[in-house]
Amino acid sequence: MFFFKKSADLPTAEQALPGRARELPTADVHFVNGHKLKGPYPEGFETAIFGLGCFWGAERKFWQTPGVYVTAVGYINGITPNPTYEETCTGLTGHAEAVLVVYDPSKLSYAELLKLFWENHDPTQGMRQGNDVGTTYRSGIYVTSPEQRAQAEASKAAYDVALKAKGFPDITTEIVDAPHFYFAEEYHQQYLAKNPGGYCALSGTGVSCPIGTGVAA
């Protein structure tokens, strides 16, 4: 077990934990719909990756959305290879908690996923989301194509204007080309379906989102 004071600063390569060469074991199939977590996915389906705080509640928001084929939680945009949950919680891997979303673009657009992302958390809080404090809870969009980047940047600009009009500070969401997504351990996958009473800032018990009708910490 690790005991560190959580920092608002991302670690350097020298500070980061060493990790491991082998992938962590995870679930084979989605607990709710039975689809394979790691694919293969149906031809023509697309992938999106978002970080919006606690990945338990965030994942449920997406798997409940019509047009989503499968979701998985994991760690992204850090330094440590194949990190464990306990390691990411120290803040010394550099990763954010994130949700992988595989969807059918004939039924659900990337723009609609972006709307779900923005309106279900507070993207102005920096290295935290409500009571969840630390770099792992930062807001992020991890784009998988130039088209996704263009839409993500445009939506960020639009929501930034709307939030500032309501008195909120600048959006702190990072938008980066998606690096490797490390699947989290099996017990984290679809956690709130396995543990309906589990706590998460995005589990449906947070305050109303500053814009839209979503829920955020």
Helices and strands as residue ranges (DSSP letters): E 46-52, H 55-63, E 68-76, H 85-89, E 96-103, H 110-118, E 128-129, E 132-133, G 135-137, E 139-143, H 146-165, E 174-177, E 182-183, G 186-188, H 191-194, E 207-208, E 215-216
